[in-house]
Amino acid sequence: MNLCMIVYILGWILLCEGALLVLPLMVSVYYAEPTWHAFLITIAICLALGALLVHRKPRNRVFYLREGFVSTALSWIVISIMGALPFLLTGAISDPIDALFETVSGFTTTGASILSDVEALPKSLLFWRSFTHWIGGMGVLVFLLTLLPLTGGSHVNLMKAESPGPQVEKLVPKVQSTAKILYSIYIVLTAIQILLLLAGGMPLFDAVTTSFGTAGTGGFGIKNDSMAGYSAYIQNVVTIFMILFGMNFNFYFLLLLRKFKRAFLLEEIRWYLLIIAVSILIITLNISDRYESLGHAFQQAAFQVSSIITTTGFATTDFSLWPQVSRTILVMLMLVGACAGSTGGGFKVSRFIILLKTVRKELHHFLHPQSIGKITINGKIVPHEVVRSVNVFMVTYVLIFAFSILLIGFDDHDLITNFTAVSATLNNIGPGLELVGPTQNFGIFSGGAKIVLIFDMLAGRLELFPLLLLFTRETWRKF
């Protein structure tokens, strides 16, 4: 275990967070809010601790997948703890567990909140909440990879540990160049959305914070009614960009290379768009009698389907009041999630494709025992290691899901509330149903239950295993 290198990475993470906190500090100064001192103190702590940890450069800068997983998990815990300080220092959130819950929800792009009145927060804290979505969407370590010089396979080991999905592909031979390409696409899409929202008459502050929440597929709103109070044009723009940010970013890279046929033949993209289209169609027909026109029902269905499957969590209506069929579809979409290699959470469409093809292969094997079946995606054979990892991920996911429901059950809330609360946090979605619906919040849970849900949010964003490895003795064994 290269502990020196892990400490070095954590130091750079703190320095990076200190630099990023300058933006909400500037917002605080611009709006003449008294919160500036909280951001200044947090920046000072981050920079001081960061400088201390990177002062001594490790001689051995090469580390492997185990160090990559540990560095990633610890980095997300550290940025969440430090990111909670502005809420505590300003008194906006007085309870440390609540402040940590809100911050973890931000960085993991979950969007679940313990606040009942977000409009009471100063603009600088609203900006910081939404900005944590944008930071966590692509991943702070992916950003760090564009700056930090490492050797050997260290870059790809960090990217594998943080990037969502069953596998990580390098878009170009150098991982650093891949990280730069990903962030360039991310920034450009965010900027385009901001401009389109401004064109629809949205105030600049609202446009920026909403775009941050959309880009990171997070869903922290700056209004108590989330997106319900905005025009249909603005809601439609957000709908489109939620879908775009839920796509595998390899799709955009292929478009940049003008490989249009290959881009649109990506199997995961086709499944993702098909699931969205079918879900919108069924829900539109199911809720048509609740709206004045079929077009309005379609618009509402499209927004909520896009919000849930991409794990963004914005809302334009209280969908917990929709008919049972529509609510069931939304819960199923919570479990599906977005594409691998996107900013979205959930189980990932690619994993479901692999699982379905695995089942089909096994059924074929029962009928033809001598046959040797292969699972393919995009015309390429899926390696056995990937299929095995998907199966293990599925089992681990179900175990964590079930155990989490059991633990928060001690709060004695109803099963639908508990089930969707775990689903919303483990899949990084935000709102659930019943007591944690789009018009409610997670403040109803006890401190112990919130700790369980904090674990679920981190585990869901980090694809389970990096966080779980922190609790195994073998991880910390030196050799």
DRENLUM-657753 format. One record per residue (C-alpha): x, y negated, z negated; residue in three letters. Coordinates in nm, 2 decimals, m for minus. Layout:
N
x->X y->Y z->Z aa->ALA
...
***
This chain:
479
x->0.00 y->0.00 z->0.00 aa->MET
x->0.15 y->m0.33 z->0.11 aa->ASN
x->0.02 y->m0.54 z->m0.18 aa->LEU
x->0.24 y->m0.83 z->m0.10 aa->CYS
x->0.09 y->m0.86 z->0.25 aa->MET
x->m0.26 y->m0.84 z->0.11 aa->ILE
x->m0.19 y->m1.12 z->m0.14 aa->VAL
x->m0.04 y->m1.32 z->0.15 aa->TYR
x->m0.36 y->m1.28 z->0.35 aa->ILE
x->m0.57 y->m1.39 z->0.06 aa->LEU
x->m0.35 y->m1.70 z->0.02 aa->GLY
x->m0.42 y->m1.79 z->0.39 aa->TRP
x->m0.79 y->m1.73 z->0.34 aa->ILE
x->m0.79 y->m1.98 z->0.05 aa->LEU
x->m0.60 y->m2.24 z->0.25 aa->LEU
x->m0.84 y->m2.19 z->0.54 aa->CYS
x->m1.15 y->m2.22 z->0.32 aa->GLU
x->m1.00 y->m2.54 z->0.16 aa->GLY
x->m0.96 y->m2.69 z->0.51 aa->ALA
x->m1.31 y->m2.59 z->0.61 aa->LEU
x->m1.46 y->m2.75 z->0.29 aa->LEU
x->m1.34 y->m3.09 z->0.42 aa->VAL
x->m1.64 y->m3.10 z->0.66 aa->LEU
x->m1.91 y->m3.09 z->0.38 aa->PRO
x->m1.69 y->m3.34 z->0.19 aa->LEU
x->m1.71 y->m3.58 z->0.48 aa->MET
x->m2.09 y->m3.53 z->0.50 aa->VAL
x->m2.11 y->m3.61 z->0.13 aa->SER
x->m1.91 y->m3.93 z->0.18 aa->VAL
x->m2.11 y->m4.03 z->0.49 aa->TYR
x->m2.44 y->m4.00 z->0.31 aa->TYR
x->m2.30 y->m4.16 z->m0.01 aa->ALA
x->m2.39 y->m3.86 z->m0.22 aa->GLU
x->m2.23 y->m3.80 z->m0.57 aa->PRO
x->m2.15 y->m3.44 z->m0.46 aa->THR
x->m1.81 y->m3.54 z->m0.31 aa->TRP
x->m1.62 y->m3.47 z->m0.64 aa->HIS
x->m1.75 y->m3.11 z->m0.64 aa->ALA
x->m1.61 y->m3.05 z->m0.29 aa->PHE
x->m1.29 y->m3.23 z->m0.37 aa->LEU
x->m1.23 y->m3.02 z->m0.68 aa->ILE
x->m1.31 y->m2.70 z->m0.49 aa->THR
x->m1.07 y->m2.80 z->m0.21 aa->ILE
x->m0.80 y->m2.87 z->m0.46 aa->ALA
x->m0.84 y->m2.53 z->m0.63 aa->ILE
x->m0.84 y->m2.35 z->m0.29 aa->CYS
x->m0.53 y->m2.53 z->m0.17 aa->LEU
x->m0.34 y->m2.49 z->m0.50 aa->ALA
x->m0.41 y->m2.11 z->m0.53 aa->LEU
x->m0.36 y->m2.06 z->m0.15 aa->GLY
x->m0.02 y->m2.24 z->m0.16 aa->ALA
x->0.09 y->m2.03 z->m0.46 aa->LEU
x->0.00 y->m1.70 z->m0.29 aa->LEU
x->0.17 y->m1.78 z->0.05 aa->VAL
x->0.47 y->m1.95 z->m0.11 aa->HIS
x->0.67 y->m1.63 z->m0.10 aa->ARG
x->0.65 y->m1.46 z->0.24 aa->LYS
x->0.65 y->m1.08 z->0.23 aa->PRO
x->0.95 y->m0.91 z->0.39 aa->ARG
x->0.73 y->m0.64 z->0.54 aa->ASN
x->0.45 y->m0.79 z->0.74 aa->ARG
x->0.32 y->m0.47 z->0.89 aa->VAL
x->0.02 y->m0.30 z->0.74 aa->PHE
x->m0.22 y->m0.04 z->0.84 aa->TYR
x->m0.59 y->0.03 z->0.84 aa->LEU
x->m0.61 y->0.08 z->0.46 aa->ARG
x->m0.46 y->m0.25 z->0.40 aa->GLU
x->m0.68 y->m0.41 z->0.66 aa->GLY
x->m0.99 y->m0.28 z->0.49 aa->PHE
x->m0.88 y->m0.39 z->0.14 aa->VAL
x->m0.77 y->m0.73 z->0.27 aa->SER
x->m1.10 y->m0.78 z->0.45 aa->THR
x->m1.32 y->m0.68 z->0.15 aa->ALA
x->m1.11 y->m0.89 z->m0.10 aa->LEU
x->m1.11 y->m1.19 z->0.14 aa->SER
x->m1.49 y->m1.19 z->0.16 aa->TRP
x->m1.52 y->m1.17 z->m0.22 aa->ILE
x->m1.27 y->m1.45 z->m0.27 aa->VAL
x->m1.43 y->m1.69 z->m0.02 aa->ILE
x->m1.77 y->m1.62 z->m0.17 aa->SER
x->m1.65 y->m1.70 z->m0.53 aa->ILE
x->m1.48 y->m2.02 z->m0.42 aa->MET
x->m1.77 y->m2.11 z->m0.20 aa->GLY
x->m2.01 y->m2.09 z->m0.49 aa->ALA
x->m1.82 y->m2.36 z->m0.69 aa->LEU
x->m1.98 y->m2.67 z->m0.52 aa->PRO
x->m2.33 y->m2.54 z->m0.62 aa->PHE
x->m2.22 y->m2.49 z->m0.98 aa->LEU
x->m2.01 y->m2.81 z->m1.01 aa->LEU
x->m2.30 y->m3.02 z->m0.88 aa->THR
x->m2.56 y->m2.85 z->m1.09 aa->GLY
x->m2.77 y->m2.77 z->m0.79 aa->ALA
x->m2.76 y->m2.40 z->m0.90 aa->ILE
x->m2.67 y->m2.37 z->m1.27 aa->SER
x->m2.66 y->m1.99 z->m1.30 aa->ASP
x->m2.33 y->m1.83 z->m1.17 aa->PRO
x->m2.50 y->m1.52 z->m1.04 aa->ILE
x->m2.75 y->m1.73 z->m0.85 aa->ASP
x->m2.48 y->m1.95 z->m0.70 aa->ALA
x->m2.28 y->m1.64 z->m0.60 aa->LEU
x->m2.59 y->m1.48 z->m0.45 aa->PHE
x->m2.66 y->m1.79 z->m0.24 aa->GLU
x->m2.30 y->m1.82 z->m0.12 aa->THR
x->m2.27 y->m1.45 z->m0.04 aa->VAL
x->m2.60 y->m1.47 z->0.15 aa->SER
x->m2.45 y->m1.76 z->0.35 aa->GLY
x->m2.11 y->m1.61 z->0.44 aa->PHE
x->m2.26 y->m1.26 z->0.52 aa->THR
x->m2.52 y->m1.44 z->0.74 aa->THR
x->m2.81 y->m1.29 z->0.54 aa->THR
x->m3.01 y->m1.60 z->0.47 aa->GLY
x->m3.18 y->m1.46 z->0.16 aa->ALA
x->m3.22 y->m1.75 z->m0.09 aa->SER
x->m3.30 y->m1.79 z->m0.46 aa->ILE
x->m3.40 y->m2.15 z->m0.40 aa->LEU
x->m3.77 y->m2.24 z->m0.40 aa->SER
x->m3.72 y->m2.60 z->m0.28 aa->ASP
x->m3.42 y->m2.63 z->m0.04 aa->VAL
x->m3.53 y->m2.99 z->0.06 aa->GLU
x->m3.43 y->m3.10 z->m0.29 aa->ALA
x->m3.06 y->m3.02 z->m0.22 aa->LEU
x->m2.83 y->m3.30 z->m0.11 aa->PRO
x->m2.75 y->m3.30 z->0.26 aa->LYS
x->m2.38 y->m3.20 z->0.19 aa->SER
x->m2.49 y->m2.88 z->0.01 aa->LEU
x->m2.74 y->m2.81 z->0.29 aa->LEU
x->m2.46 y->m2.85 z->0.54 aa->PHE
x->m2.23 y->m2.62 z->0.34 aa->TRP
x->m2.51 y->m2.35 z->0.32 aa->ARG
x->m2.55 y->m2.36 z->0.70 aa->SER
x->m2.18 y->m2.39 z->0.76 aa->PHE
x->m2.11 y->m2.07 z->0.57 aa->THR
x->m2.33 y->m1.89 z->0.82 aa->HIS
x->m2.12 y->m2.02 z->1.11 aa->TRP
x->m1.80 y->m1.93 z->0.93 aa->ILE
x->m1.92 y->m1.58 z->0.84 aa->GLY
x->m2.09 y->m1.51 z->1.18 aa->GLY
x->m1.77 y->m1.45 z->1.38 aa->MET
x->m1.57 y->m1.37 z->1.07 aa->GLY
x->m1.31 y->m1.58 z->0.88 aa->VAL
x->m1.04 y->m1.32 z->0.94 aa->LEU
x->m1.11 y->m1.33 z->1.32 aa->VAL
x->m1.04 y->m1.70 z->1.30 aa->PHE
x->m0.73 y->m1.64 z->1.09 aa->LEU
x->m0.60 y->m1.39 z->1.36 aa->LEU
x->m0.58 y->m1.68 z->1.60 aa->THR
x->m0.33 y->m1.85 z->1.37 aa->LEU
x->m0.15 y->m1.60 z->1.16 aa->LEU
x->0.16 y->m1.43 z->1.31 aa->PRO
x->0.15 y->m1.05 z->1.23 aa->LEU
x->0.34 y->m0.76 z->1.38 aa->THR
x->0.26 y->m0.41 z->1.50 aa->GLY
x->m0.10 y->m0.30 z->1.47 aa->GLY
x->m0.18 y->m0.54 z->1.19 aa->SER
x->m0.40 y->m0.76 z->1.40 aa->HIS
x->m0.62 y->m0.48 z->1.53 aa->VAL
x->m0.65 y->m0.33 z->1.18 aa->ASN
x->m0.79 y->m0.66 z->1.04 aa->LEU
x->m1.03 y->m0.69 z->1.34 aa->MET
x->m1.15 y->m0.33 z->1.30 aa->LYS
x->m1.22 y->m0.39 z->0.93 aa->ALA
x->m1.43 y->m0.71 z->0.99 aa->GLU
x->m1.59 y->m0.67 z->1.33 aa->SER
x->m1.94 y->m0.52 z->1.34 aa->PRO
x->m2.01 y->m0.20 z->1.52 aa->GLY
x->m1.88 y->0.15 z->1.56 aa->PRO
x->m1.57 y->0.05 z->1.75 aa->GLN
x->m1.36 y->m0.26 z->1.83 aa->VAL
x->m1.24 y->m0.32 z->2.19 aa->GLU
x->m0.97 y->m0.56 z->2.28 aa->LYS
x->m1.09 y->m0.79 z->2.56 aa->LEU
x->m0.73 y->m0.85 z->2.66 aa->VAL
x->m0.41 y->m0.67 z->2.57 aa->PRO
x->m0.32 y->m0.90 z->2.28 aa->LYS
x->m0.56 y->m0.90 z->1.98 aa->VAL
x->m0.48 y->m1.27 z->1.90 aa->GLN
x->m0.59 y->m1.36 z->2.25 aa->SER
x->m0.91 y->m1.16 z->2.20 aa->THR
x->m0.98 y->m1.35 z->1.88 aa->ALA
x->m0.93 y->m1.68 z->2.06 aa->LYS
x->m1.16 y->m1.58 z->2.34 aa->ILE
x->m1.43 y->m1.47 z->2.10 aa->LEU
x->m1.42 y->m1.80 z->1.91 aa->TYR
x->m1.41 y->m2.00 z->2.23 aa->SER
x->m1.74 y->m1.83 z->2.34 aa->ILE
x->m1.88 y->m1.88 z->1.99 aa->TYR
x->m1.80 y->m2.25 z->1.99 aa->ILE
x->m1.93 y->m2.32 z->2.34 aa->VAL
x->m2.26 y->m2.14 z->2.28 aa->LEU
x->m2.30 y->m2.34 z->1.95 aa->THR
x->m2.23 y->m2.67 z->2.12 aa->ALA
x->m2.48 y->m2.59 z->2.40 aa->ILE
x->m2.75 y->m2.52 z->2.15 aa->GLN
x->m2.69 y->m2.84 z->1.96 aa->ILE
x->m2.72 y->m3.04 z->2.28 aa->LEU
x->m3.05 y->m2.86 z->2.38 aa->LEU
x->m3.19 y->m2.92 z->2.03 aa->LEU
x->m3.10 y->m3.29 z->2.05 aa->LEU
x->m3.27 y->m3.31 z->2.39 aa->ALA
x->m3.59 y->m3.19 z->2.22 aa->GLY
x->m3.58 y->m3.48 z->1.98 aa->GLY
x->m3.43 y->m3.30 z->1.68 aa->MET
x->m3.22 y->m3.51 z->1.45 aa->PRO
x->m2.85 y->m3.46 z->1.47 aa->LEU
x->m2.81 y->m3.32 z->1.12 aa->PHE
x->m3.10 y->m3.08 z->1.18 aa->ASP
x->m2.96 y->m2.97 z->1.52 aa->ALA
x->m2.62 y->m2.90 z->1.38 aa->VAL
x->m2.73 y->m2.70 z->1.07 aa->THR
x->m2.99 y->m2.51 z->1.27 aa->THR
x->m2.73 y->m2.42 z->1.53 aa->SER
x->m2.49 y->m2.30 z->1.26 aa->PHE
x->m2.77 y->m2.08 z->1.13 aa->GLY
x->m2.86 y->m1.95 z->1.47 aa->THR
x->m2.50 y->m1.89 z->1.58 aa->ALA
x->m2.41 y->m1.69 z->1.27 aa->GLY
x->m2.76 y->m1.52 z->1.29 aa->THR
x->m2.79 y->m1.64 z->0.93 aa->GLY
x->m3.12 y->m1.82 z->0.89 aa->GLY
x->m3.07 y->m2.07 z->0.61 aa->PHE
x->m3.32 y->m2.34 z->0.69 aa->GLY
x->m3.30 y->m2.70 z->0.57 aa->ILE
x->m3.68 y->m2.72 z->0.54 aa->LYS
x->m3.90 y->m2.54 z->0.30 aa->ASN
x->m4.11 y->m2.40 z->0.59 aa->ASP
x->m3.80 y->m2.29 z->0.78 aa->SER
x->m3.87 y->m2.36 z->1.15 aa->MET
x->m4.25 y->m2.39 z->1.13 aa->ALA
x->m4.25 y->m2.77 z->1.13 aa->GLY
x->m4.06 y->m2.81 z->1.45 aa->TYR
x->m4.20 y->m2.84 z->1.80 aa->SER
x->m4.26 y->m2.54 z->2.03 aa->ALA
x->m3.97 y->m2.65 z->2.25 aa->TYR
x->m3.73 y->m2.64 z->1.96 aa->ILE
x->m3.86 y->m2.30 z->1.84 aa->GLN
x->m3.82 y->m2.16 z->2.19 aa->ASN
x->m3.46 y->m2.29 z->2.22 aa->VAL
x->m3.38 y->m2.12 z->1.89 aa->VAL
x->m3.55 y->m1.80 z->2.01 aa->THR
x->m3.34 y->m1.78 z->2.32 aa->ILE
x->m3.01 y->m1.85 z->2.13 aa->PHE
x->m3.09 y->m1.60 z->1.86 aa->MET
x->m3.12 y->m1.34 z->2.13 aa->ILE
x->m2.79 y->m1.46 z->2.29 aa->LEU
x->m2.60 y->m1.45 z->1.97 aa->PHE
x->m2.73 y->m1.10 z->1.90 aa->GLY
x->m2.56 y->m0.97 z->2.22 aa->MET
x->m2.23 y->m0.80 z->2.24 aa->ASN
x->m1.97 y->m1.07 z->2.32 aa->PHE
x->m1.81 y->m0.84 z->2.57 aa->ASN
x->m2.11 y->m0.92 z->2.79 aa->PHE
x->m2.01 y->m1.29 z->2.80 aa->TYR
x->m1.64 y->m1.20 z->2.86 aa->PHE
x->m1.75 y->m1.00 z->3.16 aa->LEU
x->m1.96 y->m1.29 z->3.29 aa->LEU
x->m1.66 y->m1.52 z->3.26 aa->LEU
x->m1.46 y->m1.27 z->3.47 aa->LEU
x->m1.75 y->m1.27 z->3.72 aa->ARG
x->m1.80 y->m0.90 z->3.67 aa->LYS
x->m2.18 y->m0.95 z->3.68 aa->PHE
x->m2.28 y->m0.60 z->3.78 aa->LYS
x->m2.07 y->m0.44 z->3.50 aa->ARG
x->m2.20 y->m0.69 z->3.25 aa->ALA
x->m2.57 y->m0.62 z->3.32 aa->PHE
x->m2.50 y->m0.24 z->3.33 aa->LEU
x->m2.38 y->m0.24 z->2.97 aa->LEU
x->m2.61 y->0.03 z->2.81 aa->GLU
x->m2.64 y->m0.14 z->2.47 aa->GLU
x->m2.75 y->m0.47 z->2.63 aa->ILE
x->m3.02 y->m0.30 z->2.83 aa->ARG
x->m3.15 y->m0.11 z->2.53 aa->TRP
x->m3.13 y->m0.43 z->2.31 aa->TYR
x->m3.34 y->m0.63 z->2.56 aa->LEU
x->m3.58 y->m0.35 z->2.62 aa->LEU
x->m3.65 y->m0.31 z->2.24 aa->ILE
x->m3.71 y->m0.68 z->2.22 aa->ILE
x->m3.94 y->m0.69 z->2.52 aa->ALA
x->m4.15 y->m0.39 z->2.40 aa->VAL
x->m4.18 y->m0.52 z->2.05 aa->SER
x->m4.29 y->m0.87 z->2.16 aa->ILE
x->m4.55 y->m0.72 z->2.39 aa->LEU
x->m4.70 y->m0.49 z->2.12 aa->ILE
x->m4.70 y->m0.76 z->1.85 aa->ILE
x->m4.85 y->m1.02 z->2.09 aa->THR
x->m5.15 y->m0.80 z->2.16 aa->LEU
x->m5.18 y->m0.71 z->1.79 aa->ASN
x->m5.19 y->m1.07 z->1.66 aa->ILE
x->m5.37 y->m1.23 z->1.96 aa->SER
x->m5.69 y->m1.28 z->1.77 aa->ASP
x->m5.51 y->m1.48 z->1.50 aa->ARG
x->m5.40 y->m1.76 z->1.73 aa->TYR
x->m5.59 y->m2.00 z->1.96 aa->GLU
x->m5.43 y->m1.86 z->2.28 aa->SER
x->m5.24 y->m1.56 z->2.41 aa->LEU
x->m4.95 y->m1.79 z->2.49 aa->GLY
x->m4.92 y->m1.91 z->2.13 aa->HIS
x->m4.93 y->m1.55 z->2.00 aa->ALA
x->m4.66 y->m1.46 z->2.25 aa->PHE
x->m4.44 y->m1.75 z->2.13 aa->GLN
x->m4.48 y->m1.66 z->1.77 aa->GLN
x->m4.42 y->m1.29 z->1.83 aa->ALA
x->m4.11 y->m1.37 z->2.04 aa->ALA
x->m3.96 y->m1.59 z->1.77 aa->PHE
x->m4.01 y->m1.34 z->1.49 aa->GLN
x->m3.90 y->m1.04 z->1.68 aa->VAL
x->m3.58 y->m1.22 z->1.79 aa->SER
x->m3.53 y->m1.35 z->1.44 aa->SER
x->m3.56 y->m1.00 z->1.28 aa->ILE
x->m3.37 y->m0.78 z->1.53 aa->ILE
x->m3.08 y->m1.03 z->1.54 aa->THR
x->m3.10 y->m1.05 z->1.16 aa->THR
x->m3.12 y->m1.43 z->1.17 aa->THR
x->m3.41 y->m1.47 z->0.94 aa->GLY
x->m3.57 y->m1.79 z->1.06 aa->PHE
x->m3.95 y->m1.80 z->1.04 aa->ALA
x->m4.22 y->m2.00 z->1.20 aa->THR
x->m4.51 y->m1.83 z->1.02 aa->THR
x->m4.58 y->m1.60 z->0.73 aa->ASP
x->m4.55 y->m1.27 z->0.92 aa->PHE
x->m4.62 y->m1.08 z->0.59 aa->SER
x->m4.98 y->m1.17 z->0.66 aa->LEU
x->m4.98 y->m1.01 z->1.01 aa->TRP
x->m5.16 y->m0.68 z->1.08 aa->PRO
x->m5.00 y->m0.36 z->0.96 aa->GLN
x->m4.87 y->m0.25 z->1.30 aa->VAL
x->m4.69 y->m0.58 z->1.35 aa->SER
x->m4.53 y->m0.57 z->1.01 aa->ARG
x->m4.42 y->m0.21 z->1.06 aa->THR
x->m4.25 y->m0.30 z->1.39 aa->ILE
x->m4.07 y->m0.58 z->1.22 aa->LEU
x->m3.95 y->m0.35 z->0.94 aa->VAL
x->m3.83 y->m0.10 z->1.20 aa->MET
x->m3.64 y->m0.39 z->1.38 aa->LEU
x->m3.48 y->m0.47 z->1.05 aa->MET
x->m3.32 y->m0.13 z->1.05 aa->LEU
x->m3.22 y->m0.14 z->1.42 aa->VAL
x->m3.03 y->m0.47 z->1.41 aa->GLY
x->m2.84 y->m0.65 z->1.69 aa->ALA
x->m2.56 y->m0.53 z->1.92 aa->CYS
x->m2.21 y->m0.42 z->1.81 aa->ALA
x->m1.96 y->m0.70 z->1.87 aa->GLY
x->m2.22 y->m0.97 z->1.80 aa->SER
x->m2.28 y->m1.20 z->1.50 aa->THR
x->m2.59 y->m1.00 z->1.41 aa->GLY
x->m2.62 y->m0.74 z->1.13 aa->GLY
x->m2.82 y->m0.42 z->1.09 aa->GLY
x->m2.74 y->m0.07 z->1.19 aa->PHE
x->m2.66 y->m0.18 z->1.55 aa->LYS
x->m2.82 y->m0.08 z->1.87 aa->VAL
x->m2.51 y->0.11 z->1.99 aa->SER
x->m2.52 y->0.34 z->1.68 aa->ARG
x->m2.89 y->0.42 z->1.75 aa->PHE
x->m2.80 y->0.51 z->2.11 aa->ILE
x->m2.53 y->0.74 z->2.00 aa->ILE
x->m2.75 y->0.91 z->1.74 aa->LEU
x->m3.03 y->0.96 z->1.99 aa->LEU
x->m2.79 y->1.11 z->2.25 aa->LYS
x->m2.65 y->1.33 z->1.97 aa->THR
x->m2.99 y->1.47 z->1.90 aa->VAL
x->m3.06 y->1.52 z->2.27 aa->ARG
x->m2.72 y->1.70 z->2.30 aa->LYS
x->m2.80 y->1.93 z->2.01 aa->GLU
x->m3.15 y->2.01 z->2.15 aa->LEU
x->m2.99 y->2.09 z->2.49 aa->HIS
x->m2.73 y->2.31 z->2.31 aa->HIS
x->m3.01 y->2.51 z->2.14 aa->PHE
x->m3.16 y->2.59 z->2.48 aa->LEU
x->m2.82 y->2.65 z->2.64 aa->HIS
x->m2.58 y->2.78 z->2.38 aa->PRO
x->m2.29 y->2.82 z->2.62 aa->GLN
x->m2.31 y->2.46 z->2.75 aa->SER
x->m2.06 y->2.19 z->2.65 aa->ILE
x->m2.24 y->1.86 z->2.64 aa->GLY
x->m2.07 y->1.52 z->2.63 aa->LYS
x->m2.21 y->1.19 z->2.50 aa->ILE
x->m2.15 y->0.90 z->2.73 aa->THR
x->m2.21 y->0.53 z->2.71 aa->ILE
x->m2.16 y->0.30 z->3.01 aa->ASN
x->m2.03 y->0.61 z->3.20 aa->GLY
x->m1.75 y->0.67 z->2.95 aa->LYS
x->m1.73 y->0.97 z->2.72 aa->ILE
x->m1.78 y->0.87 z->2.36 aa->VAL
x->m1.48 y->1.02 z->2.16 aa->PRO
x->m1.57 y->1.27 z->1.89 aa->HIS
x->m1.42 y->1.05 z->1.62 aa->GLU
x->m1.67 y->0.77 z->1.71 aa->VAL
x->m1.97 y->1.02 z->1.70 aa->VAL
x->m1.84 y->1.15 z->1.36 aa->ARG
x->m1.80 y->0.80 z->1.22 aa->SER
x->m2.16 y->0.71 z->1.33 aa->VAL
x->m2.29 y->1.02 z->1.15 aa->ASN
x->m2.10 y->0.94 z->0.84 aa->VAL
x->m2.21 y->0.58 z->0.85 aa->PHE
x->m2.57 y->0.69 z->0.88 aa->MET
x->m2.55 y->0.92 z->0.57 aa->VAL
x->m2.37 y->0.65 z->0.37 aa->THR
x->m2.62 y->0.39 z->0.48 aa->TYR
x->m2.91 y->0.60 z->0.37 aa->VAL
x->m2.75 y->0.68 z->0.03 aa->LEU
x->m2.67 y->0.31 z->m0.05 aa->ILE
x->m3.02 y->0.21 z->0.07 aa->PHE
x->m3.19 y->0.47 z->m0.15 aa->ALA
x->m2.97 y->0.40 z->m0.46 aa->PHE
x->m3.02 y->0.03 z->m0.43 aa->SER
x->m3.40 y->0.06 z->m0.42 aa->ILE
x->m3.37 y->0.28 z->m0.73 aa->LEU
x->m3.16 y->0.03 z->m0.92 aa->LEU
x->m3.37 y->m0.28 z->m0.84 aa->ILE
x->m3.68 y->m0.08 z->m0.92 aa->GLY
x->m3.60 y->m0.14 z->m1.29 aa->PHE
x->m3.73 y->m0.49 z->m1.24 aa->ASP
x->m4.07 y->m0.33 z->m1.19 aa->ASP
x->m4.17 y->m0.50 z->m0.86 aa->HIS
x->m4.38 y->m0.32 z->m0.60 aa->ASP
x->m4.22 y->m0.07 z->m0.36 aa->LEU
x->m4.28 y->m0.28 z->m0.05 aa->ILE
x->m4.10 y->m0.58 z->m0.21 aa->THR
x->m3.81 y->m0.36 z->m0.32 aa->ASN
x->m3.78 y->m0.17 z->0.01 aa->PHE
x->m3.78 y->m0.48 z->0.22 aa->THR
x->m3.55 y->m0.67 z->m0.02 aa->ALA
x->m3.29 y->m0.40 z->0.02 aa->VAL
x->m3.35 y->m0.38 z->0.39 aa->SER
x->m3.32 y->m0.76 z->0.42 aa->ALA
x->m2.99 y->m0.77 z->0.23 aa->THR
x->m2.82 y->m0.45 z->0.35 aa->LEU
x->m2.90 y->m0.55 z->0.71 aa->ASN
x->m2.82 y->m0.92 z->0.65 aa->ASN
x->m3.16 y->m1.04 z->0.76 aa->ILE
x->m3.30 y->m1.27 z->0.49 aa->GLY
x->m3.68 y->m1.25 z->0.44 aa->PRO
x->m3.87 y->m0.93 z->0.36 aa->GLY
x->m4.23 y->m0.87 z->0.28 aa->LEU
x->m4.46 y->m0.93 z->m0.01 aa->GLU
x->m4.27 y->m1.11 z->m0.30 aa->LEU
x->m3.97 y->m1.17 z->m0.08 aa->VAL
x->m4.16 y->m1.27 z->0.23 aa->GLY
x->m4.08 y->m1.57 z->0.45 aa->PRO
x->m4.26 y->m1.81 z->0.22 aa->THR
x->m4.11 y->m1.66 z->m0.10 aa->GLN
x->m3.75 y->m1.62 z->m0.23 aa->ASN
x->m3.53 y->m1.38 z->m0.42 aa->PHE
x->m3.53 y->m1.57 z->m0.74 aa->GLY
x->m3.78 y->m1.32 z->m0.88 aa->ILE
x->m3.51 y->m1.06 z->m0.94 aa->PHE
x->m3.31 y->m1.02 z->m1.26 aa->SER
x->m2.93 y->m1.08 z->m1.27 aa->GLY
x->m2.86 y->m0.71 z->m1.25 aa->GLY
x->m3.08 y->m0.67 z->m0.95 aa->ALA
x->m2.92 y->m0.97 z->m0.78 aa->LYS
x->m2.57 y->m0.81 z->m0.83 aa->ILE
x->m2.70 y->m0.50 z->m0.65 aa->VAL
x->m2.83 y->m0.71 z->m0.37 aa->LEU
x->m2.50 y->m0.91 z->m0.35 aa->ILE
x->m2.32 y->m0.58 z->m0.31 aa->PHE
x->m2.57 y->m0.48 z->m0.04 aa->ASP
x->m2.51 y->m0.81 z->0.15 aa->MET
x->m2.13 y->m0.76 z->0.14 aa->LEU
x->m2.15 y->m0.39 z->0.23 aa->ALA
x->m2.38 y->m0.46 z->0.52 aa->GLY
x->m2.17 y->m0.74 z->0.67 aa->ARG
x->m1.85 y->m0.53 z->0.63 aa->LEU
x->m2.00 y->m0.21 z->0.77 aa->GLU
x->m2.00 y->m0.04 z->0.43 aa->LEU
x->m1.66 y->0.13 z->0.41 aa->PHE
x->m1.42 y->m0.17 z->0.35 aa->PRO
x->m1.62 y->m0.26 z->0.04 aa->LEU
x->m1.66 y->0.10 z->m0.08 aa->LEU
x->m1.28 y->0.16 z->m0.05 aa->LEU
x->m1.22 y->m0.09 z->m0.33 aa->LEU
x->m1.39 y->0.15 z->m0.57 aa->PHE
x->m1.18 y->0.46 z->m0.48 aa->THR
x->m0.87 y->0.54 z->m0.68 aa->ARG
x->m0.68 y->0.67 z->m0.38 aa->GLU
x->m0.70 y->0.33 z->m0.21 aa->THR
x->m0.48 y->0.18 z->m0.48 aa->TRP
x->m0.23 y->0.46 z->m0.50 aa->ARG
x->0.12 y->0.36 z->m0.41 aa->LYS
x->0.34 y->0.58 z->m0.19 aa->PHE
***
